Amino acid sequence: MGPRMLALAAARSAGTHPYLTVPMQTSWARTALGPDALVAPEQTVVLDTDPESARRTARKFLRSYLSLANYTRNMQRGGFTAQDVAGEGSDDLVDRIVAHGDAPALAGAVQMHLDAGADHVCVQVQPAPSDVVPVLRAIAAELPVRPKK
């Protein structure tokens, strides 16, 4: 997840799949791997327009990750402070790592990774519904069609 892993990915793989990162980190991955490598970050989303309810869902999802030093170090590399990653995470961290809102807002979070150089964005819906397809379709409908490379 850090600079050494990106260097290893650049040297020995077809690309990278960053997890729990922000678009700035997608941009770094694109720069580190070059234009021909696959950059496919994950973006967790909560389809919920009530910020407090959405943050509760996001915090439940993030709880175990915020107890792991490798994830919190990577979040700090992405611009968050030690205070942001402490406890259940600051609102800023929760809002930027786990996008929440309506379908256009979630699509906006996906688009930021695409604009930062992602080839593909892996969308993880929380809480995991029994049928994720309607949520993914709603998000996809808000994204512009991209020309094939």
C-alpha positions as semicolon CSV with decimal commas, in nm:
position;residue;x (nm);y (nm);z (nm)
1;M;0,000;0,000;0,000
2;G;0,298;0,228;0,041
3;P;0,573;0,356;-0,185
4;R;0,776;0,034;-0,173
5;M;0,474;-0,175;-0,269
6;L;0,402;0,060;-0,560
7;A;0,763;0,026;-0,673
8;L;0,731;-0,352;-0,653
9;A;0,406;-0,340;-0,847
10;A;0,569;-0,122;-1,113
11;A;0,858;-0,365;-1,149
12;R;0,684;-0,700;-1,120
13;S;0,311;-0,681;-1,189
14;A;0,049;-0,562;-1,431
15;G;-0,080;-0,300;-1,190
16;T;-0,222;-0,221;-0,849
17;H;-0,549;-0,242;-0,657
18;P;-0,527;0,016;-0,376
19;Y;-0,773;-0,027;-0,090
20;L;-0,919;0,242;0,139
21;T;-0,739;0,524;-0,034
22;V;-0,824;0,870;-0,163
23;P;-0,792;0,999;-0,522
24;M;-0,457;1,167;-0,446
25;Q;-0,319;0,818;-0,377
26;T;-0,465;0,696;-0,706
27;S;-0,270;0,973;-0,877
28;W;0,049;0,864;-0,700
29;A;-0,012;0,505;-0,810
30;R;-0,060;0,615;-1,171
31;T;0,264;0,814;-1,160
32;A;0,457;0,530;-0,996
33;L;0,331;0,261;-1,235
34;G;0,320;0,461;-1,555
35;P;0,055;0,493;-1,824
36;D;0,034;0,126;-1,927
37;A;-0,021;-0,041;-1,588
38;L;-0,365;-0,117;-1,448
39;V;-0,466;0,110;-1,160
40;A;-0,790;-0,012;-1,004
41;P;-0,857;0,143;-0,662
42;E;-1,143;0,041;-0,439
43;Q;-1,405;0,295;-0,331
44;T;-1,638;0,203;-0,047
45;V;-1,980;0,367;-0,067
46;V;-2,290;0,398;0,149
47;L;-2,612;0,483;-0,037
48;D;-2,764;0,695;0,240
49;T;-2,840;1,067;0,224
50;D;-2,849;1,111;0,603
51;P;-2,487;1,198;0,697
52;E;-2,517;1,074;1,056
53;S;-2,670;0,740;0,957
54;A;-2,421;0,699;0,672
55;R;-2,128;0,774;0,902
56;R;-2,250;0,513;1,151
57;T;-2,252;0,255;0,870
58;A;-1,910;0,371;0,749
59;R;-1,759;0,361;1,097
60;K;-1,889;0,009;1,153
61;F;-1,718;-0,093;0,829
62;L;-1,392;0,092;0,910
63;R;-1,366;-0,020;1,272
64;S;-1,132;-0,314;1,217
65;Y;-0,918;-0,128;0,961
66;L;-0,863;0,163;1,200
67;S;-0,709;-0,082;1,447
68;L;-0,448;-0,198;1,194
69;A;-0,125;0,002;1,167
70;N;-0,069;-0,075;0,799
71;Y;-0,404;0,082;0,707
72;T;-0,371;0,381;0,938
73;R;-0,017;0,451;0,810
74;N;-0,148;0,443;0,454
75;M;-0,435;0,674;0,547
76;Q;-0,180;0,914;0,697
77;R;0,023;0,897;0,374
78;G;-0,302;1,006;0,206
79;G;-0,310;1,324;0,411
80;F;-0,494;1,224;0,728
81;T;-0,353;1,301;1,072
82;A;-0,296;1,072;1,368
83;Q;-0,607;1,229;1,520
84;D;-0,809;1,149;1,206
85;V;-0,725;0,779;1,226
86;A;-0,766;0,751;1,606
87;G;-1,066;0,579;1,760
88;E;-1,356;0,552;1,518
89;G;-1,202;0,802;1,275
90;S;-1,274;1,170;1,225
91;D;-1,573;1,280;1,020
92;D;-1,329;1,403;0,753
93;L;-1,163;1,061;0,727
94;V;-1,495;0,877;0,724
95;D;-1,642;1,111;0,462
96;R;-1,340;1,087;0,229
97;I;-1,262;0,715;0,263
98;V;-1,626;0,597;0,254
99;A;-1,833;0,807;0,016
100;H;-2,196;0,849;0,118
101;G;-2,504;1,015;-0,017
102;D;-2,723;0,965;-0,320
103;A;-2,616;0,797;-0,645
104;P;-2,478;1,121;-0,800
105;A;-2,262;1,183;-0,491
106;L;-2,129;0,827;-0,498
107;A;-2,060;0,854;-0,871
108;G;-1,870;1,175;-0,797
109;A;-1,640;0,986;-0,561
110;V;-1,579;0,721;-0,828
111;Q;-1,518;0,991;-1,090
112;M;-1,251;1,154;-0,872
113;H;-1,049;0,830;-0,883
114;L;-1,097;0,808;-1,260
115;D;-0,987;1,169;-1,299
116;A;-0,682;1,089;-1,086
117;G;-0,572;0,818;-1,330
118;A;-0,766;0,503;-1,241
119;D;-0,849;0,265;-1,523
120;H;-1,127;0,107;-1,319
121;V;-1,278;0,169;-0,975
122;C;-1,393;-0,127;-0,769
123;V;-1,703;-0,015;-0,580
124;Q;-1,778;-0,182;-0,247
125;V;-2,127;-0,114;-0,116
126;Q;-2,187;-0,098;0,260
127;P;-2,379;-0,233;0,427
128;A;-2,351;-0,522;0,184
129;P;-2,700;-0,564;0,039
130;S;-2,832;-0,903;-0,067
131;D;-2,845;-0,764;-0,421
132;V;-2,573;-0,510;-0,494
133;V;-2,659;-0,473;-0,864
134;P;-2,928;-0,199;-0,829
135;V;-2,690;0,020;-0,627
136;L;-2,407;-0,029;-0,876
137;R;-2,641;0,044;-1,167
138;A;-2,760;0,364;-1,001
139;I;-2,400;0,479;-0,957
140;A;-2,300;0,376;-1,311
141;A;-2,596;0,566;-1,457
142;E;-2,448;0,887;-1,313
143;L;-2,105;0,837;-1,471
144;P;-2,020;0,957;-1,820
145;V;-1,941;0,693;-2,078
146;R;-1,564;0,671;-2,118
147;P;-1,400;0,596;-2,449
148;K;-1,202;0,272;-2,463
149;K;-0,826;0,306;-2,456
